[in-house]
């Protein structure tokens, strides 16, 4: 995979060791670069690519790395690079669709300290924070929490309360969000546009680390969350001008097999009208676990159509990690 281009934040945007309440060098060294190779026939290859790169945070003394799952989903090979120059192969030990978290176990000595975990629930809007990635101080950013709110993603993803920060880090995937005491409170997922006091700004969305503790042991033991998987419909849906419009359907997925087409506008789930993406997804999830039948009412070209989507477990469509 190509090496990342050399770049750095302006010094005014970088945290300073004498201005932080924690060991900044140790925190920076707890970050690793994550590089993953995904087979071309992987289910996610067409949308996420086959060569993926981002960051991960070491969260235990044994080198366990927490990252955002889309970096390592279906990966046939993973490499971890520490700030101290160690390059070791990694193994994907867990992925959770509901939170988006991914776990990597290094298969050699990573030579990196680990971050302690804090609580995103203790952080308030307006609080200072730090976004750090692999590469030392040049890739560290002083930022602020500008919003805590629900987030719904078109890929059938909902967080009850995500963290949003600005200014934004340009390489957000798997980046660590630290609170003022240097504790890990979130893992970077997206670059989004937020409105702050009437002005549109770029912001990063972080998955709160609070969501990890209830599922960590199960992910390490079984590779996934202990909770039953949500019913997956296999359709990308977006809020567009007060309508829920299907942008695409996964080839061979439940929605396509049921007859749903791109451009359909979702009106009801289970016979109940839905008014937003989060509401649509939660209405489907309330019907049961993966495999449950999900009745959909859609509008297509002026006609109202009824479909019954036999949902699935999305992980059944994904390539599993190679055993070592």
HELIX and SHEET records of a PDB file:
HELIX    1   1 UNK A   11  UNK A   13  5                                   3    
HELIX    2   2 UNK A   17  UNK A   19  5                                   3    
HELIX    3   3 UNK A   24  UNK A   29  1                                   6    
HELIX    4   4 UNK A   45  UNK A   48  1                                   4    
HELIX    5   5 UNK A   69  UNK A   71  5                                   3    
HELIX    6   6 UNK A  120  UNK A  122  5                                   3    
HELIX    7   7 UNK A  136  UNK A  139  5                                   4    
HELIX    8   8 UNK A  210  UNK A  213  1                                   4    
HELIX    9   9 UNK A  216  UNK A  222  1                                   7    
HELIX   10  10 UNK A  254  UNK A  258  1                                   5    
HELIX   11  11 UNK A  277  UNK A  285  1                                   9    
HELIX   12  12 UNK A  314  UNK A  317  5                                   4    
SHEET    1   A 7 UNK A  31  UNK A  38  0                                        
SHEET    2   A 7 UNK A  51  UNK A  58 -1                                        
SHEET    3   A 7 UNK A  65  UNK A  68 -1                                        
SHEET    4   A 7 UNK A 101  UNK A 106 -1                                        
SHEET    5   A 7 UNK A  87  UNK A  95 -1                                        
SHEET    6   A 7 UNK A  75  UNK A  82 -1                                        
SHEET    7   A 7 UNK A  31  UNK A  38 -1                                        
SHEET    1   B 7 UNK A 128  UNK A 132  0                                        
SHEET    2   B 7 UNK A 140  UNK A 153 -1                                        
SHEET    3   B 7 UNK A 157  UNK A 166 -1                                        
SHEET    4   B 7 UNK A 199  UNK A 208 -1                                        
SHEET    5   B 7 UNK A 184  UNK A 196 -1                                        
SHEET    6   B 7 UNK A 176  UNK A 178 -1                                        
SHEET    7   B 7 UNK A 128  UNK A 132 -1                                        
SHEET    1   C 4 UNK A 235  UNK A 240  0                                        
SHEET    2   C 4 UNK A 243  UNK A 249 -1                                        
SHEET    3   C 4 UNK A 265  UNK A 269 -1                                        
SHEET    4   C 4 UNK A 272  UNK A 273 -1                                        
SHEET    1   D 5 UNK A 235  UNK A 240  0                                        
SHEET    2   D 5 UNK A 243  UNK A 249 -1                                        
SHEET    3   D 5 UNK A 265  UNK A 269 -1                                        
SHEET    4   D 5 UNK A 293  UNK A 300 -1                                        
SHEET    5   D 5 UNK A 303  UNK A 310 -1                                        
END                                                                             
